[in-house]
Amino acid sequence: MRAIVKTGDGQVGLREVADLPGPGPGTITVNVAATGICGTDRNEIRGTDGMIPRILGHEVSGVVAAIGDPVPGVPIGVEVGDRVVMETDAYLCRACHWCRTEQFNRCPHRTGIGRTAEGGLAEKINIRADAVHRLPDSVPLLEGALLEPLAVAVHSVLEGPFRVGPGSTVVVTGPGTMGQLTAQVCTAVGARVIMVGLDRHEARLRTAKDNGAYAAVSSESTDVRALIDSLTDGMGADHVFECSGSVAQVNSGLSYLGKGGKLGLVAFYKEPLTIDAMQVVHNELEIVGCRGKRASSFRTALALLDEGRLSLSPLIGSVRSLDEWDEAIEEVGRGLKVIMLPGGAALDSPLP
């Protein structure tokens, strides 16, 4: 089969690889329909230290092709032919506290597809039978490739210490895909959302506004704190979700919060954070790391989609075949959300 592979010498390319074996006990085989590429994938391609030879890709939708023998404790909730999306946890110890409480993102022994296990930028993938979720009929396979980052947004907003809901004022910094999804989840549960970007993000800010944000502004041309104060009688935001990966935006986010506010770090950072600790102390602020997602995150994300409370198609900037992987990576570098079609087959929705 064909796949995008990073080899041990750091080379990346489209290659013919051995066909997958049939699914083993407790696993299933999925014919991959669509795979999203995110900034993490781009970083892997550009030379992340410690990367071992691996098929890349972890934002996957597809169709169940085969199901292995059942294993006690591993439920199989799908049938051959079902349209599915998948969690990224390839292996779990199933014995630690985190596994027993379905907090799989914290299992110290987990492996993840596209990084420490074979990924989804390939025609097929084998995955844990209990790692897949049926797509509602209302959700096309193309949009299904966005379920993994959407689940991250759901986990960040709804499964941590944040009590986001009606009456909440939320600031989201960084209008990329992760920021857009985070903003939509906040809006879906009734929060008033202010999306913050830069002047060069005009189109993305417009997308956020079109998808329900109360306001979408550039911090280079708008006094964001003044805007927040005008909406909150000077109280400040209840929550800030930092999705840009910029250390500067972390400190800006702290300045947007009211007393007792919470700052969620959704992005990954390439340099250490330096913050004003006394600002945190005096205002009783909380800084919370938001990492990964859980099975419950997917269930909630799929329910919100099926209820029509989210809009994913406007976030897809480009659709590419595996043959166009070079162009796809270049587009990711320009901030587009790219979906690749490893199977090369027509999907169940028109392409953008």
Secondary structure, 3 states (H helix, E strand, C coil): CEEEEECCCCCEEEEECCCCCCCCCCEEEEEEEEEEECHHHHHHHCCCCCCCCEECCCEEEEEEEEECCCECCECCCCCCCCEEEECCEEECCCCCHHHHCCCHHHCCCCEEECCCECCCCECEEEEEHHHEEECCCCCCHHHHCCHHHHHHHHHHHHCCCCCCCCCCEEEEECCCHHHHHHHHHHHHCCCEEEEEECHHHHHHHHHHHHCCCCEEEECCCCCHHHHHHHHHCCCCEEEEEECCCCHHHHHHHHHHEEEEEEEEECCCCCCCCCCCHHHHHHCCCEEEECCCCCHHHHHHHHHHHHCCCCCCHHHCCEEEEHHHHHHHHHHHHCCCCEEEECCCCCCCCCCC
